[in-house]
């Protein structure tokens, strides 16, 4: 069991969270716009959008639901695996946090 993330890293993550969530939502809305502009029937477009929302909703949940200090490493790993946090932003976290997050796939 990992210990909770360091206070300084938690504060950094808390500051990044709105920006990172906005990045993911922007990506999702762009994907929806492409599906909505497709040449298929309205129903086919609706189904494509529905599939996108379901899939991406899971990603939002995996990255942001129950974001607490005890789950921060795991959530950061998901954010990194989704390419939501740049290398530059990630380098601002402590070396310990960076190493642990890498174990979670980030």
C-alpha positions as CSV (number, residue, x, y, z in Angstrom):
1,X,0.0,0.0,0.0
2,X,1.4,3.4,-1.0
3,X,1.4,6.2,1.4
4,X,-0.5,9.3,0.6
5,X,1.0,11.7,-2.0
6,X,3.2,14.5,-0.5
7,X,1.4,17.7,0.4
8,X,3.4,19.7,-2.2
9,X,2.5,17.2,-5.0
10,X,-1.2,17.2,-3.8
11,X,-1.3,21.0,-4.1
12,X,0.3,20.8,-7.6
13,X,-2.3,18.2,-8.7
14,X,-5.1,20.3,-7.2
15,X,-4.0,23.3,-9.3
16,X,-3.6,21.2,-12.4
17,X,-7.0,19.4,-12.1
18,X,-9.2,22.1,-13.7
19,X,-6.8,22.5,-16.6
20,X,-6.4,18.8,-17.2
21,X,-10.2,18.2,-17.0
22,X,-10.7,21.0,-19.4
23,X,-8.2,19.4,-21.8
24,X,-10.0,16.1,-21.7
25,X,-13.4,17.7,-22.2
26,X,-12.1,19.7,-25.2
27,X,-10.8,16.5,-26.7
28,X,-14.1,14.8,-26.2
29,X,-16.1,17.7,-27.7
30,X,-13.9,17.8,-30.7
31,X,-14.5,14.1,-31.2
32,X,-18.2,14.6,-30.9
33,X,-18.1,17.5,-33.4
34,X,-16.5,15.2,-35.9
35,X,-19.1,12.5,-35.3
36,X,-21.9,15.0,-35.6
37,X,-20.6,16.3,-38.9
38,X,-20.4,12.9,-40.4
39,X,-22.4,12.2,-43.6
40,X,-24.3,9.3,-42.1
41,X,-28.0,9.4,-41.0
42,X,-28.8,11.5,-37.9
43,X,-29.5,8.3,-36.1
44,X,-26.0,6.9,-37.0
45,X,-24.4,10.1,-35.9
46,X,-26.4,10.0,-32.6
47,X,-25.2,6.4,-32.0
48,X,-21.6,7.4,-32.7
49,X,-21.9,10.3,-30.3
50,X,-23.5,8.1,-27.6
51,X,-20.7,5.6,-27.9
52,X,-18.1,8.4,-27.6
53,X,-19.8,9.8,-24.5
54,X,-20.0,6.4,-22.8
55,X,-16.3,5.6,-23.5
56,X,-15.0,9.0,-22.6
57,X,-17.2,9.1,-19.5
58,X,-15.3,6.1,-18.2
59,X,-12.0,7.9,-18.8
60,X,-13.3,11.0,-16.9
61,X,-14.2,8.7,-14.0
62,X,-10.9,6.9,-14.1
63,X,-9.0,10.1,-14.0
64,X,-11.0,12.3,-11.7
65,X,-13.6,10.5,-9.6
66,X,-12.8,10.3,-5.9
67,X,-9.7,12.3,-6.4
68,X,-8.2,12.2,-3.0
69,X,-4.6,12.1,-1.6
70,X,-4.9,8.3,-1.1
71,X,-5.8,7.8,-4.8
72,X,-3.7,10.6,-6.3
73,X,-1.0,8.3,-7.7
74,X,-3.4,6.1,-9.5
75,X,-5.4,9.1,-10.9
76,X,-2.2,10.8,-12.0
77,X,-1.2,7.6,-13.8
78,X,-4.5,7.6,-15.7
79,X,-4.1,11.3,-16.5
80,X,-0.6,10.6,-17.9
81,X,-1.7,7.6,-19.8
82,X,-4.4,9.8,-21.5
83,X,-1.7,12.3,-22.3
84,X,-3.4,15.0,-20.3
85,X,-0.4,16.1,-18.4
86,X,2.7,17.3,-20.3
87,X,6.2,16.1,-19.5
88,X,7.0,19.7,-18.4
89,X,4.0,19.7,-16.0
90,X,4.8,16.2,-14.8
91,X,8.5,17.2,-14.1
92,X,7.2,19.6,-11.4
93,X,6.2,16.7,-9.2
94,X,8.7,15.1,-6.8
95,X,10.9,12.3,-8.1
96,X,9.1,9.9,-5.7
97,X,5.7,10.8,-7.1
98,X,7.0,10.5,-10.7
99,X,8.4,7.0,-10.0
100,X,5.2,5.8,-8.3
101,X,3.0,7.2,-11.1
102,X,5.1,5.4,-13.7
103,X,4.2,2.2,-12.0
104,X,0.5,3.1,-12.6
105,X,1.1,3.4,-16.3
106,X,1.8,7.1,-16.4
